């Protein structure tokens, strides 16, 4: 069964999909994430995704499996129904915290890399140092920003 989408939703799925591709997702992965985020329903079966995106079953299967490994998509089942219902995990605040942890981890590695780099690659080293400094700045500023956001959330809810 094909998911009913408005023209605006179709265009938004395409724009969101292109953005996700630029951010490193494969095309079918990007369209699945976009579909799960944009469509009125928040969960879809394999067949609904396949019929709506009009790509091969193997492409949908591979993309869903990859997205689940990347923890961008999850699924659940319903009692008496053997189908899996897929939904997006992109709108979970905890995931942003995990990404920030990954950023701090890569920064520690970048610092080690910079420490062993030859001195004659000054321009490259300077760009790397600038990236390290930016992440360090985020490390000091984001906790306060998060507290401010939490306060904002409490005041608005």
GROMACS elastic network, one bead per residue, 0.5 to 0.9 nm:
[ bonds ]
;  ai    aj funct       b0    kb
    1    47     6  0.66613   500
    1    48     6  0.53492   500
    1    49     6  0.87136   500
    1    50     6  0.87712   500
    1    51     6  0.61152   500
    1    52     6  0.77097   500
    2    47     6  0.80783   500
    2    48     6  0.54662   500
    2    49     6  0.76095   500
    2    50     6  0.80919   500
    2    53     6  0.84736   500
    3    39     6  0.81138   500
    3    41     6  0.89097   500
    3    44     6  0.86793   500
    3    48     6  0.61992   500
    3    49     6  0.77566   500
    3    51     6  0.76662   500
    3    52     6  0.56326   500
    4    39     6  0.83116   500
    4    40     6  0.88086   500
    4    52     6  0.81745   500
    5     8     6  0.79952   500
    5     9     6  0.58159   500
    5    10     6  0.62932   500
    5    39     6  0.66911   500
    5    40     6  0.80555   500
    5    52     6  0.89379   500
    6     9     6  0.50750   500
    6    10     6  0.62772   500
    6    11     6  0.86725   500
    6    39     6  0.88583   500
    7    10     6  0.50643   500
    7    11     6  0.62304   500
    7    12     6  0.85710   500
    8    11     6  0.51181   500
    8    12     6  0.60774   500
    8    13     6  0.85431   500
    9    13     6  0.59963   500
    9    14     6  0.85442   500
    9    35     6  0.86410   500
    9    38     6  0.63599   500
    9    39     6  0.67472   500
   10    13     6  0.51103   500
   10    14     6  0.62942   500
   10    15     6  0.87244   500
   10    35     6  0.85560   500
   10    38     6  0.85543   500
   10    39     6  0.87507   500
   11    14     6  0.51163   500
   11    15     6  0.62104   500
   11    16     6  0.85417   500
   12    15     6  0.50118   500
   12    16     6  0.58957   500
   12    17     6  0.82200   500
   12    34     6  0.79703   500
   12    38     6  0.72144   500
   13    16     6  0.51149   500
   13    17     6  0.58225   500
   13    18     6  0.85151   500
   13    30     6  0.89194   500
   13    31     6  0.66290   500
   13    32     6  0.88240   500
   13    33     6  0.86547   500
   13    35     6  0.59217   500
   13    37     6  0.82957   500
   13    38     6  0.63869   500
   13    39     6  0.84025   500
   14    18     6  0.61431   500
   14    19     6  0.85890   500
   14    30     6  0.89302   500
   14    31     6  0.70475   500
   14    34     6  0.75820   500
   14    35     6  0.89933   500
   15    18     6  0.52103   500
   15    19     6  0.62718   500
   15    20     6  0.87069   500
   15    34     6  0.85812   500
   16    19     6  0.50497   500
   16    20     6  0.61921   500
   16    21     6  0.86399   500
   16    30     6  0.75953   500
   16    31     6  0.77064   500
   16    33     6  0.85060   500
   16    34     6  0.56892   500
   16    35     6  0.89529   500
   16    38     6  0.87968   500
   17    20     6  0.50455   500
   17    21     6  0.61630   500
   17    22     6  0.86906   500
   17    25     6  0.86229   500
   17    27     6  0.70452   500
   17    28     6  0.83741   500
   17    29     6  0.82658   500
   17    32     6  0.80914   500
   17    33     6  0.75124   500
   17    34     6  0.56501   500
   17    35     6  0.86044   500
   18    21     6  0.50142   500
   18    22     6  0.63146   500
   18    23     6  0.86591   500
   18    27     6  0.76980   500
   18    30     6  0.72308   500
   18    31     6  0.82051   500
   19    22     6  0.51632   500
   19    23     6  0.63384   500
   19    24     6  0.89237   500
   19    25     6  0.89239   500
   19    30     6  0.81054   500
   20    24     6  0.64500   500
   20    25     6  0.55416   500
   20    26     6  0.80620   500
   20    27     6  0.80856   500
   20    29     6  0.84475   500
   20    30     6  0.52702   500
   20    31     6  0.82583   500
   20    33     6  0.83806   500
   20    34     6  0.82611   500
   21    24     6  0.51387   500
   21    26     6  0.58221   500
   21    27     6  0.59048   500
   21    29     6  0.83940   500
   21    30     6  0.59706   500
   21    31     6  0.88936   500
   22    25     6  0.71499   500
   24    30     6  0.88952   500
   25    28     6  0.81982   500
   25    29     6  0.60783   500
   25    30     6  0.56220   500
   26    29     6  0.52464   500
   26    30     6  0.60285   500
   26    31     6  0.87285   500
   26    63     6  0.78801   500
   27    30     6  0.50806   500
   27    31     6  0.62901   500
   27    32     6  0.87095   500
   27    63     6  0.88887   500
   28    31     6  0.50948   500
   28    32     6  0.61436   500
   28    33     6  0.86249   500
   28    53     6  0.83889   500
   28    55     6  0.79131   500
   28    59     6  0.68461   500
   28    60     6  0.67785   500
   28    62     6  0.89432   500
   28    63     6  0.61676   500
   28    64     6  0.88894   500
   29    32     6  0.51801   500
   29    33     6  0.62540   500
   29    34     6  0.85531   500
   29    59     6  0.87988   500
   29    60     6  0.78369   500
   29    62     6  0.86247   500
   29    64     6  0.69906   500
   29    66     6  0.78732   500
   29    67     6  0.68042   500
   30    33     6  0.52647   500
   30    34     6  0.61068   500
   30    35     6  0.85831   500
   30    63     6  0.87391   500
   31    35     6  0.59574   500
   31    36     6  0.85158   500
   31    53     6  0.74783   500
   32    35     6  0.50538   500
   32    36     6  0.61604   500
   32    37     6  0.85697   500
   32    49     6  0.71156   500
   32    53     6  0.78423   500
   32    60     6  0.80707   500
   32    63     6  0.78865   500
   32    64     6  0.78296   500
   32    88     6  0.89275   500
   33    36     6  0.51616   500
   33    37     6  0.61764   500
   33    38     6  0.85989   500
   33    67     6  0.84861   500
   33    72     6  0.78672   500
   33    73     6  0.77135   500
   33    87     6  0.84960   500
   33    88     6  0.64852   500
   33    90     6  0.83434   500
   34    37     6  0.51131   500
   34    38     6  0.59103   500
   34    39     6  0.82174   500
   34    88     6  0.89715   500
   35    38     6  0.53124   500
   35    39     6  0.56406   500
   35    42     6  0.89129   500
   35    49     6  0.79771   500
   35    52     6  0.87858   500
   35    53     6  0.84476   500
   36    39     6  0.60922   500
   36    40     6  0.86583   500
   36    41     6  0.76308   500
   36    42     6  0.58757   500
   36    43     6  0.66071   500
   36    44     6  0.75173   500
   36    49     6  0.88704   500
   36    73     6  0.88992   500
   36    86     6  0.80682   500
   36    87     6  0.60366   500
   36    88     6  0.57824   500
   37    40     6  0.84389   500
   37    41     6  0.86918   500
   37    42     6  0.69645   500
   37    87     6  0.83436   500
   37    88     6  0.66726   500
   37    90     6  0.83783   500
   37    91     6  0.87432   500
   38    41     6  0.83800   500
   38    42     6  0.83525   500
   39    42     6  0.69280   500
   41    44     6  0.73793   500
   42    86     6  0.82712   500
   42    87     6  0.59508   500
   42    88     6  0.75745   500
   43    75     6  0.83171   500
   43    85     6  0.56630   500
   43    86     6  0.51596   500
   43    88     6  0.78074   500
   44    47     6  0.80353   500
   44    48     6  0.58939   500
   44    49     6  0.64247   500
   44    84     6  0.81264   500
   44    85     6  0.51480   500
   44    86     6  0.52525   500
   44    87     6  0.67814   500
   45    48     6  0.51839   500
   45    49     6  0.63832   500
   45    50     6  0.86137   500
   45    83     6  0.66229   500
   45    84     6  0.58484   500
   45    86     6  0.61231   500
   46    49     6  0.52351   500
   46    50     6  0.60812   500
   46    51     6  0.85694   500
   46    57     6  0.86628   500
   46    60     6  0.77179   500
   46    61     6  0.79075   500
   46    64     6  0.86869   500
   46    83     6  0.79940   500
   46    84     6  0.71798   500
   46    85     6  0.73979   500
   46    86     6  0.75372   500
   47    51     6  0.58802   500
   47    52     6  0.82892   500
   47    57     6  0.85198   500
   48    51     6  0.52489   500
   48    52     6  0.59490   500
   48    53     6  0.84660   500
   49    52     6  0.52545   500
   49    53     6  0.60193   500
   49    54     6  0.82066   500
   49    60     6  0.75243   500
   50    53     6  0.55317   500
   50    54     6  0.57970   500
   50    55     6  0.62755   500
   50    56     6  0.71036   500
   50    57     6  0.62486   500
   50    59     6  0.88767   500
   50    60     6  0.62908   500
   50    61     6  0.88826   500
   51    54     6  0.52734   500
   51    55     6  0.77467   500
   52    55     6  0.84459   500
   53    56     6  0.89107   500
   53    60     6  0.87512   500
   54    57     6  0.88520   500
   55    58     6  0.84472   500
   55    59     6  0.66260   500
   55    60     6  0.69801   500
   56    59     6  0.51888   500
   56    60     6  0.64280   500
   56    61     6  0.86265   500
   57    60     6  0.51469   500
   57    61     6  0.60167   500
   57    62     6  0.85187   500
   58    62     6  0.59567   500
   58    63     6  0.83568   500
   59    62     6  0.52108   500
   59    63     6  0.59939   500
   59    64     6  0.85003   500
   60    63     6  0.50976   500
   60    64     6  0.59922   500
   60    65     6  0.84689   500
   61    64     6  0.52507   500
   61    65     6  0.61266   500
   61    66     6  0.85737   500
   62    65     6  0.51828   500
   62    66     6  0.61353   500
   62    67     6  0.85714   500
   63    66     6  0.50982   500
   63    67     6  0.60389   500
   63    68     6  0.85386   500
   64    67     6  0.50117   500
   64    68     6  0.60739   500
   64    69     6  0.85697   500
   64    73     6  0.72968   500
   64    74     6  0.89692   500
   64    86     6  0.85173   500
   65    68     6  0.51615   500
   65    69     6  0.62609   500
   65    70     6  0.86479   500
   65    73     6  0.87586   500
   66    69     6  0.50616   500
   66    70     6  0.61632   500
   66    71     6  0.84984   500
   66    72     6  0.87377   500
   66    73     6  0.88732   500
   67    71     6  0.60145   500
   67    72     6  0.51612   500
   67    73     6  0.53865   500
   67    74     6  0.81863   500
   68    72     6  0.59191   500
   68    74     6  0.58735   500
   68    75     6  0.84081   500
   69    72     6  0.77303   500
   69    73     6  0.82766   500
   70    73     6  0.77094   500
   71    74     6  0.68602   500
   71    88     6  0.88932   500
   71    89     6  0.69283   500
   71    90     6  0.86272   500
   72    87     6  0.87037   500
   72    88     6  0.60477   500
   72    90     6  0.58277   500
   73    86     6  0.66136   500
   73    87     6  0.56373   500
   73    89     6  0.52487   500
   73    90     6  0.77065   500
   74    85     6  0.82537   500
   74    86     6  0.56695   500
   74    87     6  0.55767   500
   74    88     6  0.64365   500
   74    89     6  0.65786   500
   75    84     6  0.59938   500
   75    85     6  0.51431   500
   75    87     6  0.60887   500
   75    88     6  0.87123   500
   76    83     6  0.86343   500
   76    84     6  0.57255   500
   76    85     6  0.53745   500
   76    86     6  0.68127   500
   76    87     6  0.84848   500
   77    80     6  0.87478   500
   77    81     6  0.68507   500
   77    82     6  0.68587   500
   77    83     6  0.62771   500
   77    84     6  0.50465   500
   77    85     6  0.60691   500
   78    81     6  0.53459   500
   78    82     6  0.73889   500
   78    83     6  0.76190   500
   78    84     6  0.78881   500
   78    85     6  0.82252   500
   79    82     6  0.79940   500
   81    84     6  0.82602   500
   88    91     6  0.73151   500
   89    92     6  0.60348   500
   89    95     6  0.81439   500
   90    93     6  0.84201   500
   90    95     6  0.72743   500
   90    96     6  0.88076   500
   91    94     6  0.88827   500
   91    95     6  0.79379   500
   91    96     6  0.88742   500
   92    95     6  0.56018   500
   92    96     6  0.73287   500
   93    96     6  0.53591   500
   93    97     6  0.67259   500
   93    98     6  0.89298   500
   94    97     6  0.50502   500
   94    98     6  0.62785   500
   94    99     6  0.87025   500
   95    99     6  0.61825   500
   95   100     6  0.86104   500
   96    99     6  0.50023   500
   96   100     6  0.62368   500
   96   101     6  0.86643   500
   97   100     6  0.50777   500
   97   101     6  0.63317   500
   97   102     6  0.87627   500
   98   102     6  0.63180   500
   98   103     6  0.86773   500
   99   103     6  0.62285   500
   99   104     6  0.87481   500
  100   104     6  0.63490   500
  100   105     6  0.86424   500
  100   139     6  0.86306   500
  101   104     6  0.51345   500
  101   105     6  0.62497   500
  101   106     6  0.87481   500
  102   106     6  0.61933   500
  102   107     6  0.84865   500
  103   106     6  0.52160   500
  103   107     6  0.61231   500
  103   108     6  0.87935   500
  103   135     6  0.74180   500
  104   108     6  0.64017   500
  104   109     6  0.88396   500
  104   135     6  0.71658   500
  104   136     6  0.81149   500
  104   139     6  0.75877   500
  105   108     6  0.52894   500
  105   109     6  0.65937   500
  105   110     6  0.87778   500
  106   109     6  0.50143   500
  106   110     6  0.60770   500
  106   111     6  0.86204   500
  107   111     6  0.61837   500
  107   112     6  0.86947   500
  107   131     6  0.83498   500
  107   132     6  0.59846   500
  107   135     6  0.68136   500
  107   136     6  0.80221   500
  108   111     6  0.51728   500
  108   112     6  0.65223   500
  108   113     6  0.87759   500
  108   132     6  0.84734   500
  109   112     6  0.51014   500
  109   113     6  0.61793   500
  109   114     6  0.86141   500
  110   114     6  0.60216   500
  110   115     6  0.84852   500
  110   128     6  0.74957   500
  110   129     6  0.85343   500
  110   131     6  0.87764   500
  110   132     6  0.69596   500
  111   114     6  0.51101   500
  111   115     6  0.61520   500
  111   116     6  0.88748   500
  111   128     6  0.85674   500
  111   129     6  0.79718   500
  111   132     6  0.69543   500
  112   115     6  0.50880   500
  112   116     6  0.66035   500
  112   117     6  0.88417   500
  113   116     6  0.54441   500
  113   117     6  0.62656   500
  114   117     6  0.50848   500
  114   118     6  0.84650   500
  114   125     6  0.66096   500
  114   128     6  0.70911   500
  114   129     6  0.74094   500
  115   118     6  0.85267   500
  116   119     6  0.89364   500
  117   120     6  0.86647   500
  117   121     6  0.77076   500
  117   125     6  0.73877   500
  118   121     6  0.61404   500
  118   122     6  0.83367   500
  118   125     6  0.85098   500
  119   122     6  0.60809   500
  119   125     6  0.78478   500
  120   123     6  0.86653   500
  120   125     6  0.88675   500
  121   124     6  0.55793   500
  121   125     6  0.60228   500
  121   126     6  0.85449   500
  122   125     6  0.50527   500
  122   126     6  0.59427   500
  122   127     6  0.86464   500
  123   126     6  0.50715   500
  123   127     6  0.63418   500
  123   128     6  0.87078   500
  124   127     6  0.51996   500
  124   128     6  0.62929   500
  124   129     6  0.86359   500
  125   128     6  0.50379   500
  125   129     6  0.60667   500
  125   130     6  0.85370   500
  126   130     6  0.61008   500
  126   131     6  0.86872   500
  127   130     6  0.50380   500
  127   131     6  0.63644   500
  127   132     6  0.87057   500
  128   131     6  0.51333   500
  128   132     6  0.62470   500
  128   133     6  0.86055   500
  129   133     6  0.60187   500
  129   134     6  0.85226   500
  130   133     6  0.50475   500
  130   134     6  0.61578   500
  130   135     6  0.87313   500
  131   134     6  0.50937   500
  131   135     6  0.63271   500
  131   136     6  0.86187   500
  132   135     6  0.52625   500
  132   136     6  0.61871   500
  132   137     6  0.86018   500
  133   137     6  0.60937   500
  133   138     6  0.86505   500
  134   138     6  0.62678   500
  134   139     6  0.85932   500
  135   139     6  0.61169   500
  135   140     6  0.87962   500
  136   140     6  0.64872   500
  136   141     6  0.87169   500
  137   140     6  0.53233   500
  137   141     6  0.61658   500
  137   142     6  0.84117   500
  138   141     6  0.50264   500
  138   142     6  0.54814   500
  138   143     6  0.86132   500
  139   142     6  0.58384   500
  139   143     6  0.73572   500
  140   143     6  0.67410   500
  140   144     6  0.79260   500
  141   144     6  0.57307   500
  141   145     6  0.63530   500
  141   146     6  0.88172   500
  142   146     6  0.59231   500
  142   147     6  0.85348   500
  143   146     6  0.50652   500
  143   147     6  0.63075   500
  143   148     6  0.86661   500
  144   147     6  0.50892   500
  144   148     6  0.62071   500
  144   149     6  0.86081   500
  145   148     6  0.50114   500
  145   149     6  0.61689   500
  145   150     6  0.86803   500
  146   150     6  0.61669   500
  146   151     6  0.86142   500
  147   150     6  0.50687   500
  147   151     6  0.62428   500
  147   152     6  0.85546   500
  148   151     6  0.51466   500
  148   152     6  0.61556   500
  148   153     6  0.86575   500
  149   153     6  0.61227   500
  149   154     6  0.86847   500
  150   154     6  0.62913   500
  150   155     6  0.86825   500
  151   154     6  0.51545   500
  151   155     6  0.62430   500
  151   156     6  0.86813   500
  152   155     6  0.51705   500
  152   156     6  0.62235   500
  152   157     6  0.87098   500
  153   156     6  0.52137   500
  153   157     6  0.61269   500
  154   157     6  0.53823   500
